[in-house]
Amino acid sequence: MSDYTHEGQQRILKLLGVLAGNEIDGLAPGEIARLQGCSASLVTRDLANLREAGYAEQVPHNQHWRLSPQLVQIAVRLQIALGRAEHQLAETRSRFTRG
């Protein structure tokens, strides 16, 4: 690890990957801890931080955890930006290839 990395921050970033794909029923904290290979208390702390940042939420019907819409909305904004860039590239290509 370089001098700029932090174990807790790396664990939270990996937690986002663990939660991804479980947006309907979420995951129980114990399952998250198992998948992360860390203690339940660390998972509880990390989930609280993700919730505070708006990136994770509890599933109402079972109290499991899942990604929040805010994180998915970031991906949607990225997709929109890529679409605009593709459109600009197509326009530029068209200008340079007109006969």
Biotite code that builds the C-alpha atoms (Angstrom):
import biotite.structure as struc

atoms = struc.array([
    struc.Atom([0.000, 0.000, 0.000], chain_id="A", res_id=1, res_name="MET", atom_name="CA", element="C"),
    struc.Atom([1.191, 3.502, -0.745], chain_id="A", res_id=2, res_name="SER", atom_name="CA", element="C"),
    struc.Atom([1.358, 6.231, 1.866], chain_id="A", res_id=3, res_name="ASP", atom_name="CA", element="C"),
    struc.Atom([-1.866, 7.707, 0.486], chain_id="A", res_id=4, res_name="TYR", atom_name="CA", element="C"),
    struc.Atom([-4.197, 4.765, 1.028], chain_id="A", res_id=5, res_name="THR", atom_name="CA", element="C"),
    struc.Atom([-6.251, 4.174, 4.136], chain_id="A", res_id=6, res_name="HIS", atom_name="CA", element="C"),
    struc.Atom([-7.475, 0.753, 5.228], chain_id="A", res_id=7, res_name="GLU", atom_name="CA", element="C"),
    struc.Atom([-10.913, 1.983, 6.327], chain_id="A", res_id=8, res_name="GLY", atom_name="CA", element="C"),
    struc.Atom([-11.500, 3.940, 3.152], chain_id="A", res_id=9, res_name="GLN", atom_name="CA", element="C"),
    struc.Atom([-10.436, 0.986, 1.016], chain_id="A", res_id=10, res_name="GLN", atom_name="CA", element="C"),
    struc.Atom([-12.815, -1.264, 2.965], chain_id="A", res_id=11, res_name="ARG", atom_name="CA", element="C"),
    struc.Atom([-15.732, 1.141, 2.355], chain_id="A", res_id=12, res_name="ILE", atom_name="CA", element="C"),
    struc.Atom([-14.963, 1.318, -1.357], chain_id="A", res_id=13, res_name="LEU", atom_name="CA", element="C"),
    struc.Atom([-14.913, -2.480, -1.550], chain_id="A", res_id=14, res_name="LYS", atom_name="CA", element="C"),
    struc.Atom([-18.205, -2.531, 0.371], chain_id="A", res_id=15, res_name="LEU", atom_name="CA", element="C"),
    struc.Atom([-19.842, -0.598, -2.474], chain_id="A", res_id=16, res_name="LEU", atom_name="CA", element="C"),
    struc.Atom([-18.864, -3.463, -4.778], chain_id="A", res_id=17, res_name="GLY", atom_name="CA", element="C"),
    struc.Atom([-20.290, -6.036, -2.365], chain_id="A", res_id=18, res_name="VAL", atom_name="CA", element="C"),
    struc.Atom([-23.620, -4.204, -2.206], chain_id="A", res_id=19, res_name="LEU", atom_name="CA", element="C"),
    struc.Atom([-23.851, -3.801, -5.989], chain_id="A", res_id=20, res_name="ALA", atom_name="CA", element="C"),
    struc.Atom([-26.305, -6.226, -7.536], chain_id="A", res_id=21, res_name="GLY", atom_name="CA", element="C"),
    struc.Atom([-28.309, -6.661, -4.342], chain_id="A", res_id=22, res_name="ASN", atom_name="CA", element="C"),
    struc.Atom([-30.601, -3.636, -4.695], chain_id="A", res_id=23, res_name="GLU", atom_name="CA", element="C"),
    struc.Atom([-33.887, -5.516, -4.230], chain_id="A", res_id=24, res_name="ILE", atom_name="CA", element="C"),
    struc.Atom([-33.439, -7.536, -1.025], chain_id="A", res_id=25, res_name="ASP", atom_name="CA", element="C"),
    struc.Atom([-30.084, -6.148, 0.079], chain_id="A", res_id=26, res_name="GLY", atom_name="CA", element="C"),
    struc.Atom([-27.630, -8.040, 2.263], chain_id="A", res_id=27, res_name="LEU", atom_name="CA", element="C"),
    struc.Atom([-27.658, -8.704, 5.985], chain_id="A", res_id=28, res_name="ALA", atom_name="CA", element="C"),
    struc.Atom([-24.774, -7.137, 7.927], chain_id="A", res_id=29, res_name="PRO", atom_name="CA", element="C"),
    struc.Atom([-23.478, -10.595, 8.884], chain_id="A", res_id=30, res_name="GLY", atom_name="CA", element="C"),
    struc.Atom([-23.364, -11.659, 5.237], chain_id="A", res_id=31, res_name="GLU", atom_name="CA", element="C"),
    struc.Atom([-21.587, -8.427, 4.340], chain_id="A", res_id=32, res_name="ILE", atom_name="CA", element="C"),
    struc.Atom([-19.010, -9.051, 7.076], chain_id="A", res_id=33, res_name="ALA", atom_name="CA", element="C"),
    struc.Atom([-18.419, -12.564, 5.754], chain_id="A", res_id=34, res_name="ARG", atom_name="CA", element="C"),
    struc.Atom([-18.019, -11.333, 2.186], chain_id="A", res_id=35, res_name="LEU", atom_name="CA", element="C"),
    struc.Atom([-15.733, -8.512, 3.307], chain_id="A", res_id=36, res_name="GLN", atom_name="CA", element="C"),
    struc.Atom([-13.700, -10.740, 5.603], chain_id="A", res_id=37, res_name="GLY", atom_name="CA", element="C"),
    struc.Atom([-14.025, -8.332, 8.511], chain_id="A", res_id=38, res_name="CYS", atom_name="CA", element="C"),
    struc.Atom([-15.898, -7.964, 11.772], chain_id="A", res_id=39, res_name="SER", atom_name="CA", element="C"),
    struc.Atom([-19.567, -7.076, 12.066], chain_id="A", res_id=40, res_name="ALA", atom_name="CA", element="C"),
    struc.Atom([-18.656, -3.951, 14.053], chain_id="A", res_id=41, res_name="SER", atom_name="CA", element="C"),
    struc.Atom([-16.538, -2.643, 11.164], chain_id="A", res_id=42, res_name="LEU", atom_name="CA", element="C"),
    struc.Atom([-19.384, -3.340, 8.742], chain_id="A", res_id=43, res_name="VAL", atom_name="CA", element="C"),
    struc.Atom([-21.807, -1.473, 11.015], chain_id="A", res_id=44, res_name="THR", atom_name="CA", element="C"),
    struc.Atom([-19.477, 1.548, 11.086], chain_id="A", res_id=45, res_name="ARG", atom_name="CA", element="C"),
    struc.Atom([-18.895, 1.446, 7.328], chain_id="A", res_id=46, res_name="ASP", atom_name="CA", element="C"),
    struc.Atom([-22.606, 1.157, 6.548], chain_id="A", res_id=47, res_name="LEU", atom_name="CA", element="C"),
    struc.Atom([-23.352, 4.110, 8.826], chain_id="A", res_id=48, res_name="ALA", atom_name="CA", element="C"),
    struc.Atom([-20.795, 6.171, 6.909], chain_id="A", res_id=49, res_name="ASN", atom_name="CA", element="C"),
    struc.Atom([-22.222, 5.132, 3.554], chain_id="A", res_id=50, res_name="LEU", atom_name="CA", element="C"),
    struc.Atom([-25.724, 5.992, 4.753], chain_id="A", res_id=51, res_name="ARG", atom_name="CA", element="C"),
    struc.Atom([-24.538, 9.402, 5.975], chain_id="A", res_id=52, res_name="GLU", atom_name="CA", element="C"),
    struc.Atom([-22.967, 10.059, 2.549], chain_id="A", res_id=53, res_name="ALA", atom_name="CA", element="C"),
    struc.Atom([-26.188, 8.969, 0.833], chain_id="A", res_id=54, res_name="GLY", atom_name="CA", element="C"),
    struc.Atom([-24.714, 5.884, -0.854], chain_id="A", res_id=55, res_name="TYR", atom_name="CA", element="C"),
    struc.Atom([-26.416, 3.081, 1.106], chain_id="A", res_id=56, res_name="ALA", atom_name="CA", element="C"),
    struc.Atom([-29.781, 2.525, 2.740], chain_id="A", res_id=57, res_name="GLU", atom_name="CA", element="C"),
    struc.Atom([-31.684, -0.128, 4.623], chain_id="A", res_id=58, res_name="GLN", atom_name="CA", element="C"),
    struc.Atom([-34.333, -2.152, 2.827], chain_id="A", res_id=59, res_name="VAL", atom_name="CA", element="C"),
    struc.Atom([-37.652, -1.360, 4.564], chain_id="A", res_id=60, res_name="PRO", atom_name="CA", element="C"),
    struc.Atom([-39.098, -4.891, 4.553], chain_id="A", res_id=61, res_name="HIS", atom_name="CA", element="C"),
    struc.Atom([-36.085, -6.729, 5.996], chain_id="A", res_id=62, res_name="ASN", atom_name="CA", element="C"),
    struc.Atom([-33.570, -4.147, 7.305], chain_id="A", res_id=63, res_name="GLN", atom_name="CA", element="C"),
    struc.Atom([-30.832, -5.473, 5.013], chain_id="A", res_id=64, res_name="HIS", atom_name="CA", element="C"),
    struc.Atom([-28.538, -3.011, 3.268], chain_id="A", res_id=65, res_name="TRP", atom_name="CA", element="C"),
    struc.Atom([-28.372, -1.974, -0.397], chain_id="A", res_id=66, res_name="ARG", atom_name="CA", element="C"),
    struc.Atom([-26.988, 0.791, -2.575], chain_id="A", res_id=67, res_name="LEU", atom_name="CA", element="C"),
    struc.Atom([-29.088, 3.938, -2.558], chain_id="A", res_id=68, res_name="SER", atom_name="CA", element="C"),
    struc.Atom([-30.491, 5.574, -5.681], chain_id="A", res_id=69, res_name="PRO", atom_name="CA", element="C"),
    struc.Atom([-27.900, 8.370, -5.335], chain_id="A", res_id=70, res_name="GLN", atom_name="CA", element="C"),
    struc.Atom([-25.058, 6.068, -6.320], chain_id="A", res_id=71, res_name="LEU", atom_name="CA", element="C"),
    struc.Atom([-26.991, 4.694, -9.280], chain_id="A", res_id=72, res_name="VAL", atom_name="CA", element="C"),
    struc.Atom([-27.812, 8.260, -10.349], chain_id="A", res_id=73, res_name="GLN", atom_name="CA", element="C"),
    struc.Atom([-24.069, 8.957, -10.584], chain_id="A", res_id=74, res_name="ILE", atom_name="CA", element="C"),
    struc.Atom([-23.802, 6.105, -13.084], chain_id="A", res_id=75, res_name="ALA", atom_name="CA", element="C"),
    struc.Atom([-26.746, 7.491, -15.053], chain_id="A", res_id=76, res_name="VAL", atom_name="CA", element="C"),
    struc.Atom([-25.091, 10.934, -15.221], chain_id="A", res_id=77, res_name="ARG", atom_name="CA", element="C"),
    struc.Atom([-21.922, 9.271, -16.503], chain_id="A", res_id=78, res_name="LEU", atom_name="CA", element="C"),
    struc.Atom([-23.919, 7.463, -19.174], chain_id="A", res_id=79, res_name="GLN", atom_name="CA", element="C"),
    struc.Atom([-25.560, 10.744, -20.252], chain_id="A", res_id=80, res_name="ILE", atom_name="CA", element="C"),
    struc.Atom([-22.159, 12.480, -20.416], chain_id="A", res_id=81, res_name="ALA", atom_name="CA", element="C"),
    struc.Atom([-20.765, 9.658, -22.554], chain_id="A", res_id=82, res_name="LEU", atom_name="CA", element="C"),
    struc.Atom([-23.767, 9.959, -24.873], chain_id="A", res_id=83, res_name="GLY", atom_name="CA", element="C"),
    struc.Atom([-23.132, 13.688, -25.302], chain_id="A", res_id=84, res_name="ARG", atom_name="CA", element="C"),
    struc.Atom([-19.463, 13.009, -26.029], chain_id="A", res_id=85, res_name="ALA", atom_name="CA", element="C"),
    struc.Atom([-20.397, 10.373, -28.628], chain_id="A", res_id=86, res_name="GLU", atom_name="CA", element="C"),
    struc.Atom([-22.759, 12.860, -30.269], chain_id="A", res_id=87, res_name="HIS", atom_name="CA", element="C"),
    struc.Atom([-20.056, 15.541, -30.377], chain_id="A", res_id=88, res_name="GLN", atom_name="CA", element="C"),
    struc.Atom([-17.582, 13.070, -31.852], chain_id="A", res_id=89, res_name="LEU", atom_name="CA", element="C"),
    struc.Atom([-20.086, 12.002, -34.522], chain_id="A", res_id=90, res_name="ALA", atom_name="CA", element="C"),
    struc.Atom([-20.724, 15.641, -35.451], chain_id="A", res_id=91, res_name="GLU", atom_name="CA", element="C"),
    struc.Atom([-16.994, 16.327, -35.704], chain_id="A", res_id=92, res_name="THR", atom_name="CA", element="C"),
    struc.Atom([-16.420, 13.190, -37.766], chain_id="A", res_id=93, res_name="ARG", atom_name="CA", element="C"),
    struc.Atom([-19.248, 14.236, -40.083], chain_id="A", res_id=94, res_name="SER", atom_name="CA", element="C"),
    struc.Atom([-17.729, 17.701, -40.588], chain_id="A", res_id=95, res_name="ARG", atom_name="CA", element="C"),
    struc.Atom([-14.342, 16.235, -41.527], chain_id="A", res_id=96, res_name="PHE", atom_name="CA", element="C"),
    struc.Atom([-15.668, 13.529, -43.847], chain_id="A", res_id=97, res_name="THR", atom_name="CA", element="C"),
    struc.Atom([-18.082, 15.584, -45.959], chain_id="A", res_id=98, res_name="ARG", atom_name="CA", element="C"),
    struc.Atom([-17.127, 15.532, -49.598], chain_id="A", res_id=99, res_name="GLY", atom_name="CA", element="C"),
])
